Amino acid sequence: MNKRFTALTGLTLLLFGCTSAPAPSTPRASGSGLSAQATLSSTAIIDTRIRHQTFRGWGTSLAWWANVVGGWSSTSRDGIMDALYSPAGLNFTVARYNLGADAPDNVCRGQMRPGGNVQSLSTAPGVYDWARDANQRWVLKAAQARGANLLEAFVNSAPSYMLTNRCTAGATSPGYNNLRTDQYNAYGDYVATVLKRFRDVEGVKFTTVAPLNEPDSGYWFSTGKQEGMNVTRAEQPKIIGAVAAALGRQGVTTPLSAMDTTDIDLTNTEFLSYPDTTRSLIRQINSHAYKGSLRSVLRNTAQRYGKGLWMSEYGCCDVGNTPENQLSTALRLAGTIQKDLTDLQAEAWVYWQAVEHADGSAGANHTWGLIKANLVSGETFGRTKAYFGMGQFSKFIRPGAQILPISRTNTVAALNTTNQLVVVAINDAGSATPVTLDLSGFTSTGGTARLYRTSGTENLAQLASVTVSNRSLALTLAPSSITTVVIDSASAAAPSTALSSGKSYKILNKNSWKALEVYGESAADGAAVSQYNDSGSHNQRWIISDLGNGSFRLTNKNSGKALDVAGGSTAGGAGVIQYASNGGLNQQWQIQPSGQGYYKLINRGSQKALDVNAGSLNNTDPATNTARIIQWDSNDGDNQQWLIVRAD
C-alpha cells in the first residue's frame, strides 16, 4: 500500500473523460542524477509569484562568552557588542540568554570551559540572588540597547541543587536523566520566577522560553566541560508541562519553545512523539542544525501544527586555522544558512557561540565562533572569515523580509520590507561561475546593483556596482566565494497562482524537497520519472503548456517528451513516465493550487494525483524501486504537493 501522511480534506476535483490511446511503459534507464553531459542552467530566476516565510532575525546565544565578556572594560566589551549587534557590525537582533545552573553546591565547577560556570540566579530552593550573573545580564541588555528585540531565555541545565549528582555538566553516565523527578515543579517555578523578575524589574520581556536543550542527544555526563542535562523522551512532556503550569500560575505569558535537539530529523521525531496536550503548549519549534537532513519534513510539521520554526543553534567547524580552512568554514556556514532559509524555511537563524575562546595555544578552538577572543586572560579579540560569511546574510536580509524561491541552488533571495531585493549566491567551486539573475518577475527594478563579496582574499568587500538591464543582471561568481547582490528598489506584484504557458519550471516535492526528473536523463519513450536532488540540469526542467481545456502538458526540457501515466492506466500505483506527445488524456494534467504556494497535479485521464511512492524521502534507487513517481488517489499528502518554480 502507498503510505499516507495526512487525512482527506474534501478537495473538489474537476472530472473529465478518458479517450486517449495509452502510452506503453519501459524499464528505467541505468544511472541516476546528473551526468557529465548534462546541461546546467546559468540563469537564476526569482519567482515572485510565491512568498515563503517572513524572516524575523539573526542572532547568537550568549552562553558562554557573555559570562566573560560582560565583565571586560567598557571599550572592549562595547567593541564586541558593536561587532555583533550594531548596523556597522553583523546587525543581529536575536539574543538567547542562558539561565545558568551554577549554584553554590555545584560539584563540577572546577572542570568547566572558559565562561562555562554561568551563575544560577537561584542559589537554593526558593532562594534568589538577583545580583548574580551580572556579566551575562550586561550583555543581554547591551544587545537590547542596540536593537535586539527577539530575546529567548533557554536552559542548558537546571540549577545544581535540583540535580541527582549536583553536577551541571550532566549525569554520572551519558544518557541518564539528571533532573530529579521530585524537582519538576520546582524547576518550573524557577523558570517562571526568573522570567517574571526580568519582565517586572529588569525591563526585559522574553519573546520565548526554551526549558530543554539537546535533551535527547546523550552528550551530557559528569566529566564534561559545559552545562548539559539529558532528559529522556518519556520525561520531556512532564517537564514542559511543569514549566507551562508554573508560567501560568505566575502570570507570565512568555510562549514555550522546544525541543532544541542537535538533529533536525530528531526534532521532528521528538515533537511528533509528544501527546497532543504537550504539543499544544509549544508555540515555537526550535531545532539545531548540526545533524539531520530532512529540513522539508520538519518544515511541513511546523506548518501543519501552526508552530513557529527557528534554527536556534549552529556553529562550525573544527577544521583548523589556516586561511584555507577559515574559508572552508565560511562556505560551510553559508551553505547551512542557505538550506535553513530555503528548505527548512526558518523564521530566525541563531549562531551558537558567536565569540569563542582562542588564545593561541595548540588546544584552543580557532574556528568555532565568528569572533575569536581570549576568554582566559586579556581582552583581545578578532574576526574570523566566518564572521564575514555571516555578514553576507545578516547585514542585508533584514527582519520582515520575505524569502522568495529562486531557481539556482546555493542561493537565497529575499525581499526586504523596503522593497529592497537581496540575493546571496554561494560558489563553492574552485573556478569562476557565470550567473544571470533574471528579474523578469518584478514589475520594476532599480538601474544598478551593489555587490559585496567574501572570498579567500576579500572580507565583505564592496565591489563596483553593476547595471541592471531589462530586468536582468549578469554576474561572475568568484571561485570559493559568497556574493551578496543588493538592488535598492524592486517592486513585485502580489503573490499569485498563475503559471506562464510555454515557460520552463522546476518542480519540487513538498515532502522530500527533491526535483521531478526523468530517471538517468533518458531521452527514450517510457523512461521512468523519478525524484532527485535539485541539480539545475535541463533534465529537471519542465515546460508547462496550457492546452486551453483546464489542463496542461508538461514537457521535459532535456528529452522533449511529455509527462505521462504509463499505459493510460487509471489504477492507483501506476507508474509515471515520459512519452512522445500524443494528445492523450494521460498526458494532460490539471494543476490545482493547494495552499502556501504548492500545487497538486491531477491526471485528466485517471483523476489521480502525481505522487512520490510511499512518501519516500530518498533519491531514486532502481534496486529497491523507491522514490518512483506514481499516480494515487488524491489525499492532500505532502508527497502529493509540489512547488512549481520558474527555472529558465
Rosetta blueprint (number, residue, H / E / L):
1 M L
2 N L
3 K L
4 R L
5 F L
6 T L
7 A L
8 L L
9 T L
10 G L
11 L L
12 T L
13 L L
14 L L
15 L L
16 F L
17 G L
18 C L
19 T L
20 S L
21 A L
22 P L
23 A E
24 P L
25 S L
26 T L
27 P L
28 R L
29 A L
30 S L
31 G L
32 S L
33 G L
34 L L
35 S L
36 A L
37 Q L
38 A L
39 T L
40 L E
41 S L
42 S L
43 T E
44 A E
45 I E
46 I E
47 D L
48 T L
49 R L
50 I L
51 R L
52 H L
53 Q L
54 T E
55 F L
56 R L
57 G E
58 W E
59 G E
60 T E
61 S E
62 L L
63 A L
64 W L
65 W L
66 A H
67 N H
68 V H
69 V H
70 G L
71 G L
72 W L
73 S L
74 S H
75 T H
76 S H
77 R H
78 D H
79 G H
80 I H
81 M H
82 D H
83 A H
84 L H
85 Y H
86 S L
87 P L
88 A L
89 G L
90 L L
91 N L
92 F L
93 T L
94 V E
95 A E
96 R E
97 Y E
98 N E
99 L L
100 G L
101 A L
102 D E
103 A L
104 P L
105 D L
106 N L
107 V L
108 C L
109 R H
110 G H
111 Q H
112 M L
113 R L
114 P L
115 G L
116 G L
117 N L
118 V L
119 Q E
120 S L
121 L L
122 S E
123 T E
124 A E
125 P L
126 G L
127 V E
128 Y E
129 D L
130 W L
131 A L
132 R L
133 D L
134 A H
135 N H
136 Q H
137 R H
138 W H
139 V H
140 L H
141 K H
142 A H
143 A H
144 Q H
145 A H
146 R L
147 G L
148 A L
149 N L
150 L E
151 L E
152 E E
153 A E
154 F E
155 V L
156 N L
157 S L
158 A L
159 P L
160 S H
161 Y H
162 M H
163 L E
164 T L
165 N L
166 R L
167 C L
168 T L
169 A L
170 G L
171 A E
172 T L
173 S L
174 P L
175 G L
176 Y L
177 N L
178 N L
179 L E
180 R L
181 T H
182 D H
183 Q H
184 Y H
185 N H
186 A H
187 Y H
188 G H
189 D H
190 Y H
191 V H
192 A H
193 T H
194 V H
195 L H
196 K H
197 R H
198 F H
199 R H
200 D H
201 V H
202 E H
203 G L
204 V L
205 K L
206 F L
207 T L
208 T E
209 V E
210 A E
211 P L
212 L L
213 N L
214 E L
215 P L
216 D L
217 S L
218 G L
219 Y L
220 W L
221 F E
222 S L
223 T L
224 G L
225 K L
226 Q L
227 E L
228 G L
229 M L
230 N L
231 V L
232 T L
233 R L
234 A L
235 E L
236 Q H
237 P H
238 K H
239 I H
240 I H
241 G H
242 A H
243 V H
244 A H
245 A H
246 A H
247 L H
248 G H
249 R H
250 Q L
251 G L
252 V L
253 T L
254 T L
255 P L
256 L E
257 S E
258 A E
259 M E
260 D E
261 T E
262 T E
263 D E
264 I H
265 D H
266 L H
267 T H
268 N H
269 T H
270 E H
271 F H
272 L H
273 S H
274 Y L
275 P L
276 D H
277 T H
278 T H
279 R H
280 S H
281 L H
282 I E
283 R E
284 Q E
285 I E
286 N E
287 S E
288 H E
289 A E
290 Y E
291 K E
292 G L
293 S L
294 L L
295 R H
296 S H
297 V H
298 L H
299 R H
300 N H
301 T H
302 A H
303 Q H
304 R H
305 Y L
306 G L
307 K L
308 G E
309 L E
310 W E
311 M E
312 S E
313 E E
314 Y L
315 G L
316 C L
317 C L
318 D L
319 V L
320 G L
321 N L
322 T L
323 P H
324 E H
325 N H
326 Q H
327 L H
328 S H
329 T H
330 A H
331 L H
332 R H
333 L H
334 A H
335 G H
336 T H
337 I H
338 Q H
339 K H
340 D H
341 L H
342 T H
343 D L
344 L L
345 Q L
346 A L
347 E L
348 A E
349 W E
350 V E
351 Y E
352 W E
353 Q E
354 A L
355 V E
356 E E
357 H E
358 A L
359 D L
360 G L
361 S L
362 A L
363 G L
364 A L
365 N L
366 H L
367 T L
368 W L
369 G L
370 L L
371 I E
372 K E
373 A E
374 N L
375 L L
376 V L
377 S L
378 G L
379 E L
380 T L
381 F E
382 G E
383 R E
384 T L
385 K H
386 A H
387 Y H
388 F H
389 G H
390 M H
391 G H
392 Q H
393 F H
394 S H
395 K L
396 F L
397 I L
398 R L
399 P L
400 G L
401 A L
402 Q E
403 I E
404 L E
405 P L
406 I E
407 S L
408 R L
409 T L
410 N L
411 T E
412 V E
413 A E
414 A E
415 L E
416 N L
417 T L
418 T L
419 N L
420 Q L
421 L E
422 V E
423 V E
424 V E
425 A E
426 I E
427 N E
428 D L
429 A L
430 G L
431 S L
432 A L
433 T E
434 P E
435 V E
436 T E
437 L E
438 D E
439 L L
440 S L
441 G L
442 F E
443 T E
444 S E
445 T E
446 G L
447 G L
448 T E
449 A E
450 R E
451 L E
452 Y E
453 R E
454 T E
455 S L
456 G L
457 T L
458 E L
459 N L
460 L L
461 A E
462 Q E
463 L L
464 A L
465 S L
466 V E
467 T E
468 V L
469 S L
470 N L
471 R L
472 S E
473 L E
474 A E
475 L E
476 T E
477 L E
478 A L
479 P L
480 S L
481 S E
482 I E
483 T E
484 T E
485 V E
486 V E
487 I E
488 D L
489 S L
490 A E
491 S E
492 A E
493 A L
494 A L
495 P L
496 S L
497 T L
498 A L
499 L L
500 S L
501 S L
502 G L
503 K E
504 S E
505 Y E
506 K E
507 I E
508 L E
509 N E
510 K L
511 N L
512 S L
513 W L
514 K L
515 A E
516 L E
517 E E
518 V E
519 Y H
520 G H
521 E H
522 S L
523 A L
524 A L
525 D L
526 G L
527 A L
528 A E
529 V E
530 S E
531 Q E
532 Y E
533 N L
534 D L
535 S L
536 G L
537 S E
538 H H
539 N H
540 Q H
541 R L
542 W E
543 I E
544 I E
545 S E
546 D E
547 L L
548 G L
549 N L
550 G L
551 S L
552 F E
553 R E
554 L E
555 T E
556 N E
557 K L
558 N L
559 S L
560 G L
561 K L
562 A E
563 L E
564 D E
565 V E
566 A E
567 G L
568 G L
569 S L
570 T L
571 A L
572 G L
573 G L
574 A L
575 G E
576 V E
577 I E
578 Q E
579 Y E
580 A L
581 S L
582 N L
583 G L
584 G L
585 L H
586 N H
587 Q H
588 Q L
589 W E
590 Q E
591 I E
592 Q E
593 P E
594 S E
595 G E
596 Q L
597 G L
598 Y E
599 Y E
600 K E
601 L E
602 I E
603 N E
604 R L
605 G L
606 S L
607 Q L
608 K L
609 A E
610 L E
611 D E
612 V E
613 N H
614 A H
615 G H
616 S L
617 L L
618 N L
619 N L
620 T L
621 D E
622 P L
623 A L
624 T L
625 N L
626 T E
627 A L
628 R E
629 I E
630 I E
631 Q E
632 W E
633 D L
634 S L
635 N L
636 D L
637 G L
638 D H
639 N H
640 Q H
641 Q L
642 W E
643 L E
644 I E
645 V E
646 R E
647 A L
648 D L
